[in-house]
Amino acid sequence: MQTILLAVDFSPASRNAAVFAAEMAKLLHSKLLLFHAYMLPTPISEVPYAMITVDNLQKENEDQIKKEADWIHDNYGLEVEWLVRIGIASDEIKTLTKEKEIGLIIMGMKGAGGLDKIIGSTTINVSRKVKTPVLIIPHDAAYSPIKHITYASDFSYKTSTRLFNTLLELARAYGAKTHILFVRQGHGGNSEQELNGKRSSEIIFEGYDHEYATIEEPSVNQGISKYLQQYSSELLVMVAHKHTFLERVFSKTHTTAMAYETHIPLLILQDKD
């Protein structure tokens, strides 16, 4: 993995994500790029206020991001690049993925832990706009080496291993076992979709420690939650197919029914043309 991009906003959640990014960059021998995007403040009243120039804002943000880079260097011995731009964060991150060879985007998230709260507007915009894998770090997730990866699949992915490069690279670097989870939403035993999915998975995960797990649950997210309560993992992985699995899981219609809470990082792989 050539470069890991860490999106920072100088919050505690962002600092927590920096721990994960630094540990992974060291393990994977990747470059680490810190990035921050800012917007000009918009007056919301007629009360006079001191005008802030773009140059002043740029310098303020550069001073802050340099402190973050210095903190990572002092604690992890990594040489860190940093970049500050004015603009909408998701748009600027998308542009950066085209300018540089970014292998992974890491973002920290605030919230109470529920997936409906973890997937914030900026993060979901980034994951929808980019073709690069996105790793979401909940604000209360504590870093520990990855021993178990739960990959939640509906078995509708392509058989290309390229889609799973990030998952496989992490599994190899950490020596982790991958649990391939299928949530069966109805009764009836192994479906043709399951059988075909397992055959495709054997091609992808050949040579890697892995096993299959099936759980019956009407709700996909509740099924994942139930499995993770029984079998702890340090990383949850899902594939964002265009207009399919991930968007169904995270759609607003599922929010009220979402009983699943995660305190572990969520890696979103991008199955997009």
Secondary structure in CASP SS format (residue, H / E / C, confidence):
PFRMAT SS
TARGET T0000
AUTHOR 0000-0000-0000
METHOD secondary structure of the structure
MODEL  1
M C 1.00
Q C 1.00
T E 1.00
I E 1.00
L E 1.00
L E 1.00
A E 1.00
V C 1.00
D C 1.00
F C 1.00
S C 1.00
P H 1.00
A H 1.00
S H 1.00
R H 1.00
N H 1.00
A H 1.00
A H 1.00
V H 1.00
F H 1.00
A H 1.00
A H 1.00
E H 1.00
M H 1.00
A H 1.00
K H 1.00
L H 1.00
L H 1.00
H C 1.00
S C 1.00
K E 1.00
L E 1.00
L E 1.00
L E 1.00
F E 1.00
H E 1.00
A E 1.00
Y E 1.00
M C 1.00
L C 1.00
P C 1.00
T C 1.00
P C 1.00
I C 1.00
S C 1.00
E C 1.00
V C 1.00
P C 1.00
Y C 1.00
A C 1.00
M C 1.00
I C 1.00
T C 1.00
V H 1.00
D H 1.00
N H 1.00
L H 1.00
Q H 1.00
K H 1.00
E H 1.00
N H 1.00
E H 1.00
D H 1.00
Q H 1.00
I H 1.00
K H 1.00
K H 1.00
E H 1.00
A H 1.00
D H 1.00
W H 1.00
I H 1.00
H H 1.00
D H 1.00
N H 1.00
Y H 1.00
G C 1.00
L C 1.00
E C 1.00
V E 1.00
E E 1.00
W E 1.00
L E 1.00
V E 1.00
R E 1.00
I E 1.00
G C 1.00
I C 1.00
A H 1.00
S H 1.00
D H 1.00
E H 1.00
I H 1.00
K H 1.00
T H 1.00
L H 1.00
T H 1.00
K H 1.00
E H 1.00
K C 1.00
E C 1.00
I E 1.00
G E 1.00
L E 1.00
I E 1.00
I E 1.00
M E 1.00
G E 1.00
M E 1.00
K C 1.00
G C 1.00
A C 1.00
G C 1.00
G E 1.00
L H 1.00
D H 1.00
K H 1.00
I H 1.00
I C 1.00
G C 1.00
S H 1.00
T H 1.00
T H 1.00
I H 1.00
N H 1.00
V H 1.00
S H 1.00
R H 1.00
K H 1.00
V C 1.00
K C 1.00
T C 1.00
P C 1.00
V E 1.00
L E 1.00
I E 1.00
I E 1.00
P E 1.00
H C 1.00
D C 1.00
A C 1.00
A C 1.00
Y C 1.00
S C 1.00
P C 1.00
I C 1.00
K C 1.00
H E 1.00
I E 1.00
T E 1.00
Y E 1.00
A E 1.00
S E 1.00
D C 1.00
F C 1.00
S C 1.00
Y C 1.00
K C 1.00
T C 1.00
S C 1.00
T H 1.00
R H 1.00
L H 1.00
F H 1.00
N H 1.00
T H 1.00
L H 1.00
L H 1.00
E H 1.00
L H 1.00
A H 1.00
R H 1.00
A H 1.00
Y H 1.00
G C 1.00
A C 1.00
K E 1.00
T E 1.00
H E 1.00
I E 1.00
L E 1.00
F E 1.00
V E 1.00
R E 1.00
Q C 1.00
G C 1.00
H C 1.00
G C 1.00
G C 1.00
N C 1.00
S C 1.00
E H 1.00
Q H 1.00
E H 1.00
L H 1.00
N H 1.00
G H 1.00
K H 1.00
R H 1.00
S H 1.00
S H 1.00
E H 1.00
I H 1.00
I H 1.00
F C 1.00
E C 1.00
G C 1.00
Y C 1.00
D C 1.00
H E 1.00
E E 1.00
Y E 1.00
A E 1.00
T E 1.00
I E 1.00
E E 1.00
E C 1.00
P C 1.00
S C 1.00
V H 1.00
N H 1.00
Q H 1.00
G H 1.00
I H 1.00
S H 1.00
K H 1.00
Y H 1.00
L H 1.00
Q H 1.00
Q H 1.00
Y C 1.00
S C 1.00
S C 1.00
E C 1.00
L E 1.00
L E 1.00
V E 1.00
M E 1.00
V E 1.00
A E 1.00
H E 1.00
K C 1.00
H C 1.00
T C 1.00
F H 1.00
L H 1.00
E H 1.00
R H 1.00
V H 1.00
F C 1.00
S C 1.00
K H 1.00
T H 1.00
H H 1.00
T H 1.00
T C 1.00
A C 1.00
M C 1.00
A C 1.00
Y C 1.00
E E 1.00
T C 1.00
H C 1.00
I C 1.00
P C 1.00
L E 1.00
L E 1.00
I E 1.00
L E 1.00
Q E 1.00
D E 1.00
K C 1.00
D C 1.00
END
